[in-house]
Amino acid sequence: MEQRNGSSFTGFILLGFSDRPQLEQVLFVVLLIFYVFTLLANTAIIALSHADPHLHTPMYFFLSNLSFVDLCYTTSIVPQLLVNLRGSDKSISFGGCVVQLYISLGLGGTECILLGVMALDRYAAVCKPLHYTVIMHPCLCALMACASWITGFANSVLQTVLIFLLPLCGRNELDHFFCEVLPLLKLACVDTTVNESEIFFVSVIILFIPVAVIMFSYSQIVRAVLRIKSSAGQRKAFGTCGSHLTVVSLFYGSALYAYLHPTMRRVLWNDSASR
């Protein structure tokens, strides 16, 4: 992004909580506790997955990848947010905004794909138990994890470039608490229809292919479990999917909440006259 009048551009002002200054100290404490807890919990999962030989399984391999993604994602956003809440300066540099957007988009896409990969792992564990160790070979697991990271960050490169090539007209106030796609698009002083369509198309692929894989995998898992005659066997089969279902629910639940929340709806549907 560059200013249309040719002047230099230094950074953005984050307006996320500026309309509620009385809540900033409370939010600072809450977010700090949340951040520390997230760091400790994810670090513990990663450490246990590597230290305990009994947890050297595909499920815990992918779970430790997810924990690392979550750890990096929160670190890319929360420290800057804590600094802004603590002081009067609500700004973020242009370079910092680019890096924050690139990392958050890359990690978000990676997590989406990893959740789909984990669904395939649960499908193989429940529906193909006799061939599970052959199907989910460590080399294949490592390959699928690498593909998830590469695809997630390739998508991030595309979206970041599409956004920061747009010119500004002296606008640098983001109606959000970190650098994200939709608020940044609102700052552009040109028609962003093409950019929005391209970003939407890529996002749909990254989001809905894993969702389709998850839905297919669990439809097959339910069919396989229902064929088990004993209730104990059914509970055991469903129990192996518990951690994955929990992560899927938290991920997509928080994503839906973020985009259906009134604050985000205000960003999405802001009066076009403000342009």
N, C-alpha and C positions, 0 to 999 in steps of 0.2 A: 504494500500500500504506500502511496505517496500523495502528497498534497497536489491538487491540480494547479495551484498557483505557483508551483515550483519551489516553494520554501521547504526547508528541512523539517523533518518530522521526528520528534524525540520519543514519544510514548503516549500512553493512554491513561485516562482517569477512570478508575473502577467505582461505579456508583452503587454497587450492590446493596449495601446497608446504610447508605448516607441519609436516607429518609427516616431512619430509626436510630439515631445516635445513642439513645438511652439503652439500647439493647447490645451495644458493641462490647461492653465489658463482660456481660453474661455470655454472649456468643464466643468471646475469646476463651473464657474458661472452659465452656462446653466443648469447643472444637479442639482445644489443647488436650483435654482428657481423652476425647475420641481419637485424636492423632496418636497419642502415646499408647493407648490400648491397641489400636490397629497395628502399630509397629511391633509391639510385644507379641500379639497374637499371631501375626503372619510370620514373624521371625521364629517363634516357637514351632509352628507347623513345618516350616522349612527345615529347621534343625532336627526335629523328631523324624521327619521323613528320610533324612540322610543318615541319622545316627542309629536308628532301629532297623536291623536286617529284616524283621518281619514286615516292615512297611516299604520294602523295596519292590513294590508292585506298580503296574501301570496306573492304577487309580491314584495312588499317593504321589506318583511322579507328576501326573497332570495337576493334582491338587497343590503340590508345592510350586508348580509353575504359576497357577492362579494366585497363590499367596504372594509370590514375587511381583506379579503384575499389580495386585492390589496395593502392595507396599510402595511400589514406584509411583502408582497413580496418585495416591494420597500425598506423597512427598512432592509431586509436581505441582500441587494446587494449595494444600493446606498451609505450608510455611509462609508463602506470600500473602495468603489471606490473613494469617495471624499478625503479620507485620502491619498490614493495612488496618486491621481492627484496633491494634494497640496504639498507633500514632495518627497524626492528622494528615499525613501524606498518603493518599489513596492511589498513587500512580504506579504504573509498571512500564518499564522501558519497552521500546519497540522490539528489540532483540529478545527481551524476556518474554514478551507476549507471543512472539513467533515460536520460541522454544516450548513454552507452556502449551500452546495449541497443538504443536506437532507431537509432543510426548503424550498428552492426554488423548488425542485422537488415535495415535498408534496403539497405546495400551488398551483403550476401549475396544478397538477392533480386534486386537489379539485376544482379549478376554471372551468376546463373542465367539470367535472361532474355536478357542479352547473348550468352551462349554459344549459346542457341537461335537468336538473330538471326544470329550469325556462321555457324551451320550452313546457314541459308537462303542466305546470301551465297555460301558454298562450293558449294551446290547450283546456284545460278544460274551461277556461274563455270564449273563442269564440265559441267553438263547443258544449259545454254542459253548457250553462249559467244558466239554471234552477236548475242544480244539482251541481253548482260550489262550493257552501259553504259546501255541504256534502262531495264532492270528496276531496277538498283541506282543510281538517280539520286541525286545528292548530297542533294537535298531529302528523298527517301524515307529515305535513311540517317540524316539528322539527325532525322527524325520517329520512326524506330524507336528510335534511341538515347534520345530524350526520353521516349518511351513506356516504355522499360525502366526509366529512373530514376524516373519518376512511379509506375509500378506497384510497383516495389520498395519505395519509401518509403511508399506507401499501405498496403501490407501491413504494414510496420513500425509504422505508427501504430496499426493495429488490434490487432496482437499486444501492443504495449507497453501500450496502454490496458487490454486484457483481463488483463494480468499485474498491473499496479500498482493496479488497483481491488480486488484481493484483500486482506483484512485479515490482519495478523500477530498472533501471541500472544507478543510479547516476543522473537521470533526475529530474529536479524540475522547469523547465521553462514552464509555461502555456501560449500558444499563444491565450490569451483571457483576458478580463478585470474582470472576476470573475470565480469562480469554477463551471464548467459545465461538462456534461457527455463526449461529444466528445473530447474536449481538454485533459481531464484527461486520456481517453483511449489511446490517442496518446503517452502518456508518458510511457506506459507499455512496458517492454522489452520481452514480450512473445506474442504468438499468441492470439489475443483477439476475434477471430471469434465466439467462443461459447458465450462469454459474450455479444458481440454485438448482436448476434441473440436473446438471451434471453431478453436483454433490448429492442430490437426492437419489439419483440412479445408483451411484456407487454405494451410498449408505444402505440402500435397500438390499443390494447384493450381500454386503457384509453382514447385515442384520438378519435377513430372512432365510438365507441358505442354512446357517446354523439352527435357526428356529425350526425349519423344515426337517433337518436331520434329527433334532431332539424329538419332535413330534412323531416322526417315523420310528425312531428307536424305541420310544416308550410305548407306542402302539403295539409293537412286536413283543416288548417285554411283558405288557399286560396280558396279551394272548398266551404267551408261554407260561406265565405264572398261574393263570386261570386253569391251565391244563394239569397243574400240580394238585393232587388229590388231598394231601394233608395241609391243614391250616398252618402248622409249624413250618412246613416247607415254603408255603406262600409268604409267610412273614419274613423268613430268612432271605428269600429272593428279593422282596421289596426292600428289606433292610440294607442290602448292598447298594441301593440307589439313593439312600437317604441323604448323604453328604452332597451328592451332585444336585439333587432336587432342591436342597436348601440354597445352594449357591445360585442356581438358575432363578429361583424365586426372588432372592435378594437383588440380583443383578437387574432382571427385567422389571421387578417391582419398583426399584429406585429410579430406573430410567423412565418408566411411565409416570411416576410421581413428578420427576423433574420437568417433564414436558407438558404435564397436565396442570401443574401448579399455577395459580393465578399470576404470579410474578412472571413466569416464563410466557404465559399466554399474552401478557401485556407487551412483552418484547416482540412476540410473533405478530401480533395484530396492532401494533402501534400505528397511529394515524399517519397515513401516507403524506399528509400535508406538511409534516415535520421535515420532510426532505426539502 
